[in-house]
Amino acid sequence: MRKDIHPEYREVVFQDAGADFAFLTRSCLHSNETIKWEDGNEYPLVKIEISSKSHPFYTGQHKVVDSGGRVDRFKRRYQRK
């Protein structure tokens, strides 16, 4: 294997500002901001727009959008008689 081709992984805090949710994980993303975490240490902070706490699929707010009655037409066309 070639040397020095893999990124450097370190602990980073990802923060979802919309849901007031943050989690600590390992990543190779760089950030100039830092945050003091629950364990008292400072970690780089990466702000994200959506996470499992704010995504509609994970929060149960996911809705099926039926544009033009396509679902009803499908059900009528393929329903068993």
Backbone hydrogen bonds, N-H to C=O, Kabsch-Sander energy under -0.5 kcal/mol:
donor,donor_aa,acceptor,acceptor_aa,energy
9,Y,7,P,-0.6
10,R,27,S,-2.3
12,V,25,T,-3.6
13,V,44,P,-2.8
14,F,12,V,-0.5
14,F,23,F,-2.7
15,Q,46,V,-2.4
16,D,21,F,-3.4
17,A,15,Q,-0.9
17,A,48,I,-0.9
20,D,16,D,-0.8
21,F,16,D,-1.8
23,F,14,F,-2.2
25,T,12,V,-2.6
27,S,10,R,-2.7
35,I,43,Y,-2.4
37,W,35,I,-0.6
37,W,41,N,-2.9
40,G,37,W,-2.2
43,Y,35,I,-2.5
45,L,33,E,-2.3
46,V,13,V,-2.8
47,K,45,L,-0.5
48,I,15,Q,-2.8
54,S,51,S,-1.2
55,H,51,S,-2.0
58,Y,55,H,-0.6
59,T,55,H,-1.7
60,G,56,P,-0.9
61,Q,56,P,-1.2
62,H,56,P,-1.2
65,V,63,K,-0.6
66,D,64,V,-0.6
67,S,65,V,-0.8
68,G,66,D,-0.7
70,R,67,S,-0.6
73,R,69,G,-2.4
74,F,70,R,-2.2
75,K,71,V,-2.5
76,R,72,D,-2.6
77,R,73,R,-2.3
78,Y,74,F,-2.2
79,Q,75,K,-0.8
